[in-house]
Amino acid sequence: MTVVLGACASTQDPLSDVRGREPDPTLAPREVVEIQLQALGNNSASDEGIGIAFRFASPTNRAATGPLPRFAGMIRTAPYTVMLDYDYVDYAPLILGDGVAIQRVSLHRGTQVTVFDFVLRKQRSQACRGCWMTDGVLFRGVTRSTTGQLVLSDALNSGIFNRLS
């Protein structure tokens, strides 16, 4: 399924749909990823979009990537920087396990496609019991515009994915 978000969103205030959103047990894993990508793809000069995305990071993720200025710096470096400037996103079918979900996304910018896996966990802590929150985002590769061939990242072979389950 293709969803056009990112820089080509046509509303006057592209963050209006996600500005007040908070982690909530009624949100499905894909909805969490959609909120994060819409916020990042429409980030403002004050980094409001990055801040919204950071709200949906799990406590474990926030401890590893935060505080917010550090998280913002990470988002501005490759390979994550494409999340701030993409044309549209394709969502693969969600993989759902016991309290863990994986949402693969393909971010399209021009003729280049960058693939990430969002790993989400249903939270058990009192702060947001039952909320799906992002534990990590794994870079999977980028399609080279000249060959159409996916160049996979080292994360696929590093065992990091196995440590998340």
C-alpha positions in Angstrom: 0.0 0.0 0.0 1.3 3.4 -0.9 0.7 6.5 1.2 1.8 9.9 0.1 3.1 11.9 3.2 6.5 13.5 3.3 7.4 16.8 1.8 4.6 16.8 -0.7 1.8 16.9 1.8 -0.6 19.5 0.7 -2.2 20.9 3.9 -1.3 24.3 5.2 -0.2 22.8 8.4 1.2 19.4 7.6 1.7 18.5 11.3 -1.9 19.3 12.3 -3.0 15.6 12.0 -0.2 14.4 14.3 0.6 17.3 16.6 -1.6 16.2 19.5 -1.0 12.5 19.1 0.4 10.6 22.1 1.1 6.9 22.6 -2.3 5.2 23.2 -3.3 1.6 23.6 -5.9 2.0 20.9 -3.2 2.7 18.2 -2.2 -0.2 16.1 1.5 -0.7 15.3 1.2 0.6 11.7 -0.6 3.7 13.0 2.3 4.4 15.2 4.7 4.2 12.3 2.4 6.3 10.1 2.4 9.0 12.8 6.1 9.0 13.2 6.8 9.1 9.4 4.2 11.9 8.8 5.8 13.9 11.7 9.3 13.3 10.4 8.5 14.0 6.7 6.9 17.3 7.7 9.5 18.4 10.3 9.6 22.1 11.1 12.6 24.4 11.7 11.9 23.9 15.4 12.1 20.1 15.0 8.5 19.7 16.1 8.1 16.7 13.8 11.2 15.0 15.3 9.8 15.7 18.8 6.5 14.0 17.8 8.3 11.0 16.5 10.4 10.8 19.7 7.2 10.6 21.8 6.5 7.3 20.2 9.9 5.8 20.9 9.8 3.2 23.7 11.4 4.0 27.0 14.2 1.6 26.0 14.7 3.3 22.7 14.7 6.8 24.3 17.3 5.7 26.8 19.6 4.6 23.9 18.9 7.5 21.5 17.9 10.4 23.7 17.6 13.0 24.9 15.7 14.7 22.1 18.7 16.8 20.7 20.7 13.7 20.4 17.8 11.8 18.7 17.4 14.8 16.3 21.1 14.6 15.4 20.8 10.9 14.7 17.8 11.5 12.4 19.8 14.1 10.4 22.5 11.5 9.6 22.5 8.8 7.0 20.7 6.6 6.5 17.8 8.1 8.6 17.9 11.6 7.0 15.7 10.3 4.2 12.9 10.2 6.7 12.9 14.0 6.7 12.6 14.3 3.0 10.7 11.6 1.0 8.1 11.7 -1.6 5.9 8.8 -0.5 6.0 5.6 1.5 5.0 2.0 0.8 4.0 -0.2 3.7 4.7 -4.0 3.6 2.3 -6.3 5.4 2.8 -6.1 9.2 4.6 -9.0 10.9 3.0 -9.5 14.3 4.2 -11.7 17.1 3.6 -12.0 20.8 3.9 -8.4 21.9 6.3 -7.5 19.0 5.5 -6.1 15.6 7.7 -5.4 12.6 6.6 -2.8 10.0 8.7 -2.7 6.9 8.5 0.6 5.0 10.0 1.7 1.7 10.6 5.5 1.5 10.7 6.8 -2.0 12.6 9.9 -3.0 13.1 10.6 -6.6 14.3 7.3 -8.1 15.8 6.1 -4.9 14.0 3.8 -2.4 15.3 3.3 1.1 14.0 0.4 3.2 13.6 0.3 7.0 12.1 -2.1 9.5 10.3 -0.4 12.4 10.4 -2.8 15.4 7.6 -2.1 17.9 6.8 -3.6 21.3 3.6 -3.5 23.2 4.6 -1.8 26.5 4.1 -3.4 29.9 5.1 -0.5 32.1 2.6 1.6 34.0 3.4 4.7 32.0 1.8 3.4 28.8 0.6 -0.1 29.4 -0.6 -1.7 26.2 0.8 1.0 23.9 2.7 0.0 20.8 6.0 2.0 20.8 9.0 1.9 18.5 11.9 -0.1 20.0 14.2 0.5 17.0 14.4 1.3 13.3 16.7 -1.0 11.3 18.1 0.2 7.9 17.7 -2.6 5.4 19.1 -1.1 2.3 18.7 1.3 -0.6 17.7 0.7 -4.2 20.2 2.2 -6.6 18.4 4.2 -9.2 20.7 2.9 -12.0 20.3 -0.8 -11.3 17.1 -1.3 -9.3 19.1 -3.7 -7.1 18.7 -3.5 -3.4 21.9 -3.0 -1.5 21.5 -4.5 1.9 22.9 -3.1 5.1 25.2 -4.9 7.5 22.3 -4.9 10.0 20.8 -7.9 8.2 23.9 -10.0 9.0 24.9 -8.5 12.3 22.4 -10.5 14.5 20.9 -7.2 15.8 17.5 -8.3 14.6 17.7 -11.6 16.6 18.6 -9.7 19.8 15.4 -7.7 19.5 13.1 -10.7 19.7 
